[in-house]
């Protein structure tokens, strides 16, 4: 039978969702209802279904990746006679008989014990300031993780003792099972249930880690946060995750950034945006205002007659670009504020100003409709 991944048209690193999507597409194409009387299509449909049955199950997929069809037991149909000269080729047929877990002639399993498993990947959220996100910084993050046991050095054994060879698999880390097939007896291999595929068991466990070779504790890491990150950015720290049991390698640590709000600026991609509040008199007559920025104070000249929403752009004064060179811009928008309470003196001044411009103000009736009304009075 052809390789399961090839049957579904996916790579060996495909995700579960990609495998599911590929299977649905193949199943629709090859379903007997869509190909009435087409025996090759029906056979292909069965093969695709069998491939999906194995690859959709995480444990079965892991065994298949390691041992091929021999590693998935009854989920595999056994070598097809036609595959001697097509499909899998003679090399695959040879492996089915003599490789990975033996064959009908009782051969031994290839390779030795699987070795200690890798540790888990971990995730943590790093809270950083707005300025740290824009310019970058080194920040501490604390994570609860598994570290190698100092007392036993990660071996999991008590002082002065050593692991012993597993009696069930004789140190191979695998056990063989015989099953019947069309070609006779087939011998398949799987991880030893007693030692977990390690080939050794611990008789006298370390008192500190209880034989696991690692201890759970809090660990603080200093994380280099690059300039330009934002809330939701993820940093991967290779080898900073939990260590595996009994000397297994460490997983990775994924740090998700969460950026605090700033009192003046907001982010628009790599640009920094701020509102500049000014009075209507400042907008009309013009002014100069000192604006605190992340790079220090910036003097902004507001020309006379500036309208609400006017935007001043300062090039290369925004956030550093995370995946590129340079910085974004700083954009300052004018926000003209209208007073809601006036003194009697201020009201008088504004009324005279309006009269000098011929503008109707106050609560009286003005404009076209008032003139029409007065014409009929």
C-alpha positions as CSV (number, residue, x, y, z in Angstrom):
1,X,0.0,0.0,0.0
2,X,1.2,3.5,-0.8
3,X,2.4,5.8,1.9
4,X,-0.5,7.2,3.9
5,X,0.7,10.8,3.6
6,X,1.0,10.4,-0.2
7,X,-2.5,8.9,-0.4
8,X,-4.0,12.0,1.2
9,X,-1.6,14.3,-0.6
10,X,-0.2,16.0,2.5
11,X,3.3,16.4,3.9
12,X,4.6,14.4,6.9
13,X,4.4,17.6,9.0
14,X,0.8,18.3,8.1
15,X,-1.5,19.4,11.0
16,X,-4.6,17.5,12.0
17,X,-6.8,20.1,10.4
18,X,-4.8,19.8,7.1
19,X,-5.1,16.0,7.2
20,X,-8.9,16.2,7.8
21,X,-9.4,18.7,5.0
22,X,-7.3,16.6,2.5
23,X,-9.3,13.5,3.4
24,X,-12.7,15.1,2.8
25,X,-11.5,16.3,-0.6
26,X,-10.2,12.9,-1.6
27,X,-13.3,11.1,-0.2
28,X,-15.6,13.3,-2.3
29,X,-13.6,12.6,-5.4
30,X,-13.3,8.8,-4.9
31,X,-16.6,8.0,-3.2
32,X,-18.4,5.0,-5.0
33,X,-21.6,7.1,-5.5
34,X,-19.5,9.6,-7.5
35,X,-17.8,6.8,-9.5
36,X,-20.4,4.0,-10.1
37,X,-18.8,0.8,-11.4
38,X,-15.3,2.2,-11.1
39,X,-13.5,-0.6,-9.2
40,X,-10.0,1.2,-9.0
41,X,-11.7,4.3,-7.6
42,X,-13.5,2.2,-5.0
43,X,-10.2,0.5,-4.0
44,X,-8.5,3.9,-3.8
45,X,-11.4,5.2,-1.6
46,X,-10.8,2.4,0.8
47,X,-7.1,3.1,1.0
48,X,-7.7,6.8,1.6
49,X,-10.2,6.0,4.4
50,X,-7.6,3.6,6.0
51,X,-4.9,6.3,5.8
52,X,-7.2,8.8,7.5
53,X,-8.1,6.4,10.2
54,X,-4.5,6.1,11.2
55,X,-3.3,9.7,10.6
56,X,-6.3,11.2,12.4
57,X,-5.3,9.4,15.6
58,X,-2.3,11.0,17.3
59,X,-1.0,7.8,18.9
60,X,-1.6,5.7,15.8
61,X,0.1,8.4,13.6
62,X,3.2,8.4,15.9
63,X,3.5,4.6,15.6
64,X,3.1,4.8,11.9
65,X,5.7,7.6,11.6
66,X,8.1,5.4,13.5
67,X,7.4,1.8,12.3
68,X,5.3,2.2,9.2
69,X,2.3,0.0,8.7
70,X,3.7,-2.5,11.1
71,X,3.3,0.0,13.9
72,X,-0.5,0.4,13.5
73,X,-1.5,-3.2,13.9
74,X,-5.0,-4.1,12.6
75,X,-5.5,-0.5,11.3
76,X,-3.2,-1.5,8.4
77,X,-4.3,-4.1,5.9
78,X,-0.9,-5.7,5.4
79,X,1.2,-5.6,2.2
80,X,-0.7,-5.9,-1.1
81,X,0.7,-8.4,-3.5
82,X,0.4,-5.8,-6.3
83,X,2.7,-3.5,-4.4
84,X,5.7,-5.8,-5.0
85,X,6.1,-4.1,-8.4
86,X,4.1,-0.9,-8.0
87,X,3.2,1.7,-5.3
88,X,5.4,1.0,-2.4
89,X,8.2,-0.7,-4.3
90,X,10.5,-3.6,-3.4
91,X,12.2,-1.6,-0.6
92,X,8.9,-1.1,1.2
93,X,8.1,-4.8,0.8
94,X,11.5,-5.7,2.2
95,X,10.9,-3.5,5.3
96,X,7.5,-5.0,5.8
97,X,9.1,-8.5,6.1
98,X,12.4,-7.8,7.7
99,X,12.4,-4.2,9.1
100,X,10.8,-2.3,11.9
101,X,9.4,-5.0,14.2
102,X,10.5,-8.2,12.4
103,X,8.3,-10.1,10.0
104,X,6.9,-13.6,9.3
105,X,10.4,-15.0,9.8
106,X,10.8,-13.7,13.4
107,X,13.3,-11.0,12.8
108,X,14.1,-8.5,15.6
109,X,13.0,-4.9,15.8
110,X,15.2,-2.2,14.3
111,X,16.8,0.3,16.5
112,X,17.0,0.5,20.2
113,X,14.9,2.1,22.9
114,X,13.1,5.3,22.0
115,X,14.9,7.3,24.7
116,X,13.4,9.8,27.2
117,X,10.6,11.9,25.7
118,X,10.9,15.6,25.1
119,X,9.4,18.0,27.7
120,X,6.2,20.1,27.2
121,X,6.1,23.5,25.5
122,X,4.9,26.2,27.9
123,X,3.2,29.5,27.5
124,X,3.3,32.7,29.6
125,X,2.1,36.3,29.2
126,X,4.6,39.2,29.6
127,X,3.2,42.5,30.6
128,X,5.2,45.4,29.2
129,X,4.9,49.1,29.0
130,X,4.0,51.1,25.9
131,X,7.5,52.4,25.7
132,X,9.1,49.0,26.1
133,X,7.0,47.8,23.2
134,X,8.0,50.7,20.9
135,X,11.8,50.6,21.7
136,X,12.4,47.0,23.0
137,X,13.5,45.9,26.4
138,X,14.7,43.0,28.5
139,X,11.9,41.9,30.9
140,X,11.6,39.1,33.5
141,X,8.9,36.5,33.1
142,X,8.1,33.9,35.7
143,X,6.8,30.5,34.7
144,X,5.9,27.3,36.5
145,X,7.9,24.6,34.9
146,X,9.7,21.3,35.2
147,X,13.5,21.5,35.8
148,X,16.1,18.7,35.9
149,X,16.4,17.2,39.4
150,X,19.6,18.4,41.0
151,X,19.9,15.5,43.4
152,X,19.9,12.7,40.7
153,X,21.0,14.8,37.8
154,X,17.9,13.9,35.9
155,X,18.3,10.1,36.0
156,X,15.5,9.5,38.4
157,X,17.5,7.0,40.4
158,X,18.3,7.1,44.1
159,X,21.9,7.7,45.2
160,X,24.3,4.9,44.3
161,X,21.8,3.1,42.2
162,X,21.3,2.6,38.5
163,X,18.3,1.8,36.3
164,X,17.9,-1.9,35.5
165,X,17.1,-3.5,32.2
166,X,13.4,-3.9,31.6
167,X,12.4,-7.6,32.1
168,X,9.4,-7.4,29.7
169,X,11.3,-6.1,26.6
170,X,14.8,-7.1,27.6
171,X,16.0,-3.6,27.2
172,X,14.8,-3.2,23.6
173,X,12.1,-0.7,24.6
174,X,9.7,-2.6,22.3
175,X,7.5,-5.6,22.5
176,X,6.5,-7.8,19.6
177,X,3.1,-9.3,18.9
178,X,2.2,-11.9,16.3
179,X,-0.9,-11.6,14.2
180,X,-2.3,-13.5,11.3
181,X,-2.4,-12.1,7.8
182,X,-3.0,-13.3,4.2
183,X,0.8,-13.9,4.0
184,X,0.9,-15.8,7.3
185,X,2.1,-14.7,10.6
186,X,3.2,-11.0,10.9
187,X,5.2,-9.7,13.8
188,X,4.5,-6.1,14.8
189,X,6.3,-4.0,17.4
190,X,5.1,-1.3,19.8
191,X,6.5,0.6,22.8
192,X,6.9,-1.5,25.9
193,X,4.1,-0.7,28.4
194,X,6.3,-1.4,31.4
195,X,9.3,0.9,30.7
196,X,7.5,3.2,28.3
197,X,9.9,2.5,25.5
198,X,13.0,3.4,27.5
199,X,14.3,-0.1,27.9
200,X,15.1,0.5,31.6
201,X,13.1,0.7,34.8
202,X,14.0,2.3,38.1
203,X,13.9,0.1,41.1
204,X,15.1,2.7,43.7
205,X,13.7,6.1,42.7
206,X,15.3,9.4,43.7
207,X,13.5,10.7,46.8
208,X,13.4,14.3,45.5
209,X,11.7,13.6,42.2
210,X,10.2,10.2,42.9
211,X,11.9,8.7,39.8
212,X,10.8,11.3,37.3
213,X,14.2,13.0,37.0
214,X,12.6,16.5,37.2
215,X,11.0,18.7,39.8
216,X,8.2,21.3,39.4
217,X,9.2,24.8,40.4
218,X,8.9,28.5,39.6
219,X,11.6,29.8,37.2
220,X,12.3,33.4,36.2
221,X,13.7,34.1,32.7
222,X,15.0,37.3,31.3
223,X,13.3,37.8,27.9
224,X,14.7,40.1,25.2
225,X,11.6,41.8,23.8
226,X,12.4,43.2,20.3
227,X,11.4,46.8,19.4
228,X,8.0,47.0,17.7
229,X,6.0,44.2,19.4
230,X,2.4,44.8,20.2
231,X,-0.3,43.1,22.3
232,X,-0.6,39.5,21.0
233,X,3.0,39.2,19.6
234,X,4.5,35.9,20.4
235,X,8.2,35.2,21.2
236,X,9.6,31.6,21.1
237,X,12.4,30.7,23.5
238,X,13.8,27.4,22.3
239,X,14.7,25.0,25.0
240,X,13.1,27.1,27.8
241,X,10.1,24.9,28.3
242,X,9.7,22.0,30.7
243,X,12.4,19.3,30.6
244,X,11.4,15.8,29.8
245,X,11.3,13.0,32.3
246,X,14.5,11.0,33.1
247,X,16.9,13.2,31.1
248,X,14.5,14.1,28.2
249,X,15.1,17.3,26.3
250,X,13.4,20.5,27.1
251,X,10.4,21.9,25.2
252,X,10.1,25.6,24.1
253,X,8.7,28.6,26.0
254,X,6.2,30.8,24.1
255,X,5.9,34.4,25.5
256,X,2.8,36.4,24.5
257,X,3.2,40.1,25.0
258,X,0.5,42.3,26.5
259,X,1.2,46.1,26.2
260,X,-0.2,48.6,28.7
261,X,-2.1,51.6,27.4
262,X,-0.3,55.0,27.2
263,X,-1.8,58.2,28.5
264,X,-1.1,60.1,25.3
265,X,-0.5,57.7,22.4
266,X,-2.2,54.8,20.7
267,X,-0.8,52.4,18.1
268,X,-2.0,52.3,14.5
269,X,0.3,49.6,13.1
270,X,3.8,51.1,13.4
271,X,2.4,54.7,13.7
272,X,1.9,56.5,17.0
273,X,-1.3,58.6,17.2
274,X,-2.1,61.4,19.6
275,X,-4.8,64.1,20.0
276,X,-3.6,67.7,20.5
277,X,-6.3,69.6,22.5
278,X,-6.4,73.3,21.8
279,X,-8.9,76.1,22.3
280,X,-10.9,77.7,19.5
281,X,-8.9,80.9,20.1
282,X,-5.6,79.0,19.7
283,X,-6.9,77.4,16.5
284,X,-8.0,80.8,15.2
285,X,-4.9,82.8,16.1
286,X,-2.3,80.1,16.1
287,X,0.0,79.0,18.9
288,X,3.0,76.9,19.9
289,X,2.6,73.9,22.2
290,X,5.1,71.5,23.8
291,X,3.9,67.9,23.4
292,X,5.6,65.2,25.6
293,X,6.5,62.3,23.3
294,X,8.4,59.0,23.7
295,X,11.5,60.7,22.4
296,X,11.2,63.8,24.6
297,X,9.2,67.0,24.3
298,X,8.3,68.1,20.8
299,X,7.3,71.7,19.9
300,X,4.3,71.9,17.6
301,X,3.5,75.1,15.7
302,X,-0.2,75.5,15.2
303,X,-0.8,78.0,12.3
304,X,-3.6,80.5,12.6
305,X,-6.8,79.2,11.2
306,X,-6.1,75.6,11.9
307,X,-9.2,73.5,11.5
308,X,-10.4,70.6,13.8
309,X,-8.9,67.3,12.7
310,X,-5.8,68.8,11.2
311,X,-3.0,66.3,11.4
312,X,0.7,67.0,11.9
313,X,3.0,64.1,10.8
314,X,6.5,63.6,12.2
315,X,8.4,61.1,10.1
316,X,10.3,58.2,11.7
317,X,9.0,59.1,15.2
318,X,6.7,56.1,15.6
319,X,7.3,52.5,16.8
320,X,10.2,50.5,15.4
321,X,9.2,48.1,12.7
322,X,9.3,44.6,14.1
323,X,9.9,42.9,10.8
324,X,11.6,45.7,8.9
325,X,13.9,48.7,9.1
326,X,13.2,52.1,10.5
327,X,10.2,53.4,12.4
328,X,6.7,54.4,11.7
329,X,5.4,58.0,12.0
330,X,4.0,60.0,14.8
331,X,0.7,61.6,13.9
332,X,-0.8,64.4,16.0
333,X,-4.4,65.4,15.4
334,X,-5.9,68.7,16.4
335,X,-8.8,68.5,18.7
336,X,-10.5,72.0,19.0
337,X,-12.2,72.2,22.4
338,X,-15.3,74.5,22.7
339,X,-15.9,75.9,26.1
340,X,-19.2,74.9,27.8
341,X,-19.3,77.6,30.5
342,X,-18.6,81.2,29.9
343,X,-18.4,84.2,32.3
344,X,-20.5,87.3,31.6
345,X,-17.3,89.1,30.3
346,X,-16.4,86.2,28.0
347,X,-20.0,86.1,26.6
348,X,-20.0,89.8,25.9
349,X,-16.6,89.5,24.1
350,X,-17.8,86.7,21.9
351,X,-21.1,88.4,21.2
352,X,-19.3,91.5,20.0
353,X,-17.0,89.3,17.9
354,X,-20.0,87.7,16.3
355,X,-21.7,91.0,15.6
356,X,-18.6,92.3,13.9
357,X,-18.8,89.3,11.5
358,X,-22.5,89.6,11.0
359,X,-23.2,86.2,12.7
360,X,-26.4,85.5,14.5
361,X,-25.8,84.1,18.0
362,X,-27.7,83.6,21.3
363,X,-31.1,82.0,21.8
364,X,-33.1,84.6,19.8
365,X,-34.7,83.9,16.4
366,X,-32.4,84.6,13.5
367,X,-32.0,83.9,9.9
368,X,-34.5,83.4,7.1
369,X,-37.5,82.1,9.0
370,X,-37.4,84.9,11.6
371,X,-37.3,87.5,8.7
372,X,-40.3,85.8,7.1
373,X,-42.2,85.8,10.4
374,X,-41.5,89.5,11.0
375,X,-42.8,90.4,7.5
376,X,-46.2,89.1,8.4
377,X,-46.3,90.7,11.9
